Amino acid sequence: MAFTLKSLQFEHEHALPDRHTCVGSDEAPALYWADPPEGTRSFVLIVDDPDAPDPRAPQRVFVHWLVYNLPAWVRSLPLGGAVPTGAVAGQNDFGNEGYNGPCPPVGRHRYYFRLHALDVKLPPLGAANRSTLEEAMDGHIIASATLMGTYEKTKKTRKVK
């Protein structure tokens, strides 16, 4: 069996429902995974958008959610994104700890949910940003599973903040 990551709220390469975006309640989708490799000691979740700010001329990868030290026995995150005891939410590119969903200014963006199985539990890093987290993970990723969803705000659903 292959290491897999899935959601009940959306299918791989399909649209994310509004409820998981800035035009909805902005709640994290539930995630579940199966068949991590032997030797997994913890998981790291990174959710990002490589199409920011415009998919026709991307300029940066925008981070929406970071969670590290998910215990090796955990196989899911609930709707809303509450993390289990021992896991830590990092700082996303909105400057927040936890999940902030898609809110693209223009075009259909891709959102990658990547779950990395590590051969270690990471040291305390606090509300680490992506750079700090990736530095700590370096050399410890033994497998990764990816789920990708898309999202585009429409005139009908566009919200002014």
C-alpha positions in Angstrom: 0.0 0.0 0.0 1.1 3.6 -0.7 1.1 6.4 1.8 -2.0 8.4 1.0 -3.7 11.6 2.1 -7.4 12.3 1.6 -10.3 14.5 2.6 -14.0 13.9 2.8 -14.7 17.5 1.8 -12.9 17.5 -1.6 -11.3 15.1 -4.0 -7.7 15.3 -5.3 -7.5 17.9 -8.1 -11.0 19.2 -7.5 -12.4 22.4 -6.1 -12.3 23.2 -2.4 -15.8 24.1 -1.1 -16.3 27.7 -0.1 -16.6 26.7 3.6 -12.9 26.2 3.7 -12.1 29.6 2.2 -12.2 33.3 3.1 -15.7 33.6 1.5 -17.0 30.9 3.8 -16.3 30.0 7.4 -12.6 29.5 6.7 -12.5 26.2 8.5 -9.9 23.6 7.7 -11.1 20.5 5.9 -10.9 17.2 7.7 -7.9 15.1 6.5 -7.1 11.4 6.9 -4.2 9.3 5.9 -3.2 5.7 5.6 -0.2 3.4 5.2 2.7 5.6 6.5 6.1 3.9 6.1 7.6 1.8 8.8 9.8 3.9 11.1 7.5 7.0 11.1 8.0 8.9 14.4 6.0 12.0 13.5 4.2 13.8 10.7 4.4 17.4 9.4 1.6 19.0 7.4 2.3 21.9 5.0 -0.5 23.5 3.0 0.5 26.0 0.4 -0.4 27.9 -2.8 2.3 28.0 -5.4 0.3 30.3 -7.6 0.3 33.5 -5.5 -0.7 36.1 -6.3 -1.7 35.3 -9.8 -1.5 31.9 -11.5 -0.6 33.5 -14.8 2.4 35.1 -13.2 3.2 33.5 -9.8 5.6 35.3 -7.6 5.7 33.2 -4.4 4.5 30.1 -2.6 2.0 31.2 0.0 1.7 29.1 3.2 -1.8 28.5 4.6 -1.2 26.0 7.3 1.7 24.3 9.1 1.4 21.6 11.7 4.4 19.6 13.1 5.0 16.8 15.6 1.7 15.1 14.7 2.2 11.8 16.6 3.0 8.7 14.6 -0.2 7.0 15.7 -2.5 9.8 14.5 -4.2 9.1 11.2 -6.5 12.2 10.8 -7.2 15.8 11.6 -10.9 16.7 12.2 -13.0 19.3 10.4 -11.9 22.7 11.7 -8.2 21.6 12.1 -7.9 21.0 15.8 -4.5 19.4 16.4 -3.9 16.6 18.9 -1.9 16.9 22.1 1.8 17.1 21.3 1.3 18.6 17.8 2.2 22.2 17.2 0.7 24.7 14.7 3.3 26.8 13.0 2.9 30.3 11.7 1.3 30.7 8.2 2.0 33.5 5.8 -1.1 35.4 7.1 1.0 35.7 10.4 -1.4 33.3 12.2 -1.0 30.0 13.9 -3.3 27.4 12.4 -5.3 27.3 9.2 -6.3 30.2 7.0 -7.9 29.0 3.8 -7.7 30.1 0.2 -8.5 33.8 -0.6 -6.9 34.3 -4.0 -7.1 37.8 -5.4 -7.4 36.6 -9.0 -7.7 33.3 -10.9 -7.9 29.6 -10.0 -5.2 28.6 -7.6 -3.9 25.2 -6.6 -3.6 24.3 -2.9 -1.3 21.5 -1.9 -1.8 19.6 1.3 1.5 17.8 1.9 1.9 15.3 4.7 5.5 14.3 5.4 6.4 11.2 7.5 9.5 11.8 9.5 11.9 9.4 11.2 12.1 11.8 14.2 10.0 13.9 16.5 11.2 17.5 15.9 12.6 19.6 18.8 10.4 22.4 20.1 10.3 25.2 17.5 7.3 27.2 18.8 5.1 28.7 16.1 7.8 28.1 13.5 7.5 29.5 10.0 8.0 27.3 6.9 11.7 28.0 6.6 12.5 27.1 10.2 10.3 24.0 9.9 11.9 22.8 6.7 15.4 23.3 8.1 14.5 21.1 11.1 13.0 18.5 8.8 16.0 18.3 6.5 17.2 14.7 6.1 14.3 13.3 8.1 11.5 12.9 5.5 11.0 9.2 4.8 7.8 9.6 2.7 5.3 12.3 1.6 1.6 12.1 0.6 -0.1 14.9 -1.4 -3.6 16.1 -1.8 -4.3 19.1 -4.1 -7.4 21.2 -4.3 -8.2 24.2 -6.4 -10.1 27.4 -5.7 -11.2 30.6 -7.5 -13.3 33.4 -6.0 -16.2 34.4 -8.3 -18.1 37.6 -8.5 -21.0 35.8 -6.9 -19.0 34.8 -3.9 -16.4 37.6 -3.6 -16.4 39.1 -0.2 -14.9 42.5 0.7 -12.7 42.5 3.8 
